[in-house]
Amino acid sequence: MANSMKALVKRYLEPGLWLEDLFVDPAYRRQGCGKALLRTLADLARTRGCGRFEWSVLDWNEAAISFYESLGATVLPDWRIVRVVGRALDALAEPERVDAGGQAGDDG
C-alpha cells in the first residue's frame, strides 16, 4: 500500500497536460482524427515529462466516454469541474477584508 500511495503522490506532484477542449467535426468522426489528436498530445505530455494528461467529458456523453476508455483513459466518477466566472470571479479576486478586530471576514 505504501508504494502505491507513493506512486500516486508522485504522479500528482509531476507536471500535467490539460486539454481544454476537443471537437472533431461530425463529418470527420470515425476516421481516426480524434485518436490521432489525443495520441499527439499524449506524446507531447511524455516529451515534456508530464505524469498525466487530463481533460473533462460531460457525464451524458456516453459515446465520448466509451471512446476515451477504449484508449486507456480512466473517467474519474468522483471529480467535478469547479468554475468561477463573472461577479463571483471578481469577488474571489478581491483581497480579504479584515475587520477592526483583526478578524478576516467569514465568506465560507
C-alpha positions as CSV (number, residue, x, y, z in Angstrom):
1,M,0.0,0.0,0.0
2,A,2.8,2.4,0.8
3,N,4.4,2.0,-2.6
4,S,1.1,2.6,-4.4
5,M,0.4,5.7,-2.3
6,K,3.9,7.0,-3.0
7,A,3.4,6.4,-6.8
8,L,0.0,8.2,-6.6
9,V,1.5,11.2,-4.8
10,K,4.5,11.4,-7.2
11,R,2.1,11.4,-10.2
12,Y,0.2,14.4,-8.9
13,L,3.4,16.3,-8.0
14,E,4.7,16.0,-11.5
15,P,3.5,18.4,-14.2
16,G,0.4,17.5,-16.2
17,L,-1.0,18.4,-19.5
18,W,-4.6,19.7,-19.6
19,L,-6.7,19.6,-22.8
20,E,-9.3,22.3,-22.6
21,D,-11.5,21.4,-25.5
22,L,-11.5,18.8,-28.3
23,F,-14.1,18.9,-31.0
24,V,-14.0,16.8,-34.2
25,D,-16.5,17.9,-36.9
26,P,-19.0,15.1,-37.3
27,A,-18.0,14.8,-41.0
28,Y,-14.5,13.6,-39.8
29,R,-15.5,11.4,-36.9
30,R,-14.8,7.6,-37.0
31,Q,-11.8,8.3,-39.3
32,G,-9.1,8.3,-36.6
33,C,-8.8,12.1,-36.3
34,G,-9.7,12.2,-32.6
35,K,-7.4,9.3,-31.8
36,A,-4.5,11.0,-33.8
37,L,-5.0,14.3,-31.9
38,L,-5.1,12.6,-28.5
39,R,-2.0,10.5,-29.4
40,T,-0.1,13.6,-30.4
41,L,-1.0,15.3,-27.2
42,A,-0.1,12.2,-25.1
43,D,3.3,12.2,-26.9
44,L,3.7,15.9,-26.1
45,A,2.9,15.1,-22.4
46,R,5.6,12.4,-22.3
47,T,8.1,14.6,-24.1
48,R,7.5,17.4,-21.5
49,G,7.9,14.9,-18.6
50,C,4.2,15.1,-17.6
51,G,2.9,12.5,-15.2
52,R,-0.6,12.8,-16.5
53,F,-2.8,14.0,-19.4
54,E,-6.2,15.1,-18.4
55,W,-9.4,16.6,-19.9
56,S,-13.1,16.6,-19.0
57,V,-16.1,15.0,-20.6
58,L,-19.8,15.5,-19.9
59,D,-21.3,12.6,-18.0
60,W,-24.1,12.2,-20.6
61,N,-21.7,11.9,-23.5
62,E,-21.5,8.1,-23.5
63,A,-20.0,7.8,-26.9
64,A,-17.1,10.0,-25.9
65,I,-16.6,8.2,-22.6
66,S,-16.5,4.9,-24.4
67,F,-14.0,6.2,-26.9
68,Y,-11.7,7.6,-24.2
69,E,-11.9,4.4,-22.2
70,S,-11.0,2.4,-25.4
71,L,-7.8,4.5,-25.5
72,G,-7.0,3.5,-21.9
73,A,-8.2,6.7,-20.2
74,T,-10.0,6.5,-16.9
75,V,-13.1,8.6,-16.3
76,L,-13.0,9.7,-12.7
77,P,-16.5,9.5,-11.3
78,D,-15.8,11.4,-8.1
79,W,-14.5,14.6,-9.7
80,R,-16.5,17.6,-10.8
81,I,-15.3,20.7,-12.6
82,V,-15.3,23.8,-10.4
83,R,-15.7,27.1,-12.2
84,V,-15.7,30.7,-11.0
85,V,-16.9,33.4,-13.5
86,G,-18.3,36.9,-13.7
87,R,-19.1,38.6,-10.4
88,A,-18.0,35.6,-8.4
89,L,-14.6,35.7,-10.1
90,D,-14.3,39.4,-9.3
91,A,-15.3,38.9,-5.7
92,L,-12.9,36.0,-5.2
93,A,-10.1,38.1,-6.7
94,E,-10.6,40.8,-4.1
95,P,-8.2,40.9,-1.2
96,E,-9.6,39.5,2.0
97,R,-11.0,42.2,4.2
98,V,-10.0,42.4,7.8
99,D,-12.4,43.9,10.3
100,A,-11.4,46.3,13.1
101,G,-10.8,43.4,15.5
102,G,-8.2,41.9,13.2
103,Q,-10.6,39.1,12.1
104,A,-11.0,38.0,8.5
105,G,-14.5,38.1,7.1
106,D,-16.3,34.7,7.1
107,D,-17.1,34.2,3.5
108,G,-17.4,30.5,3.5
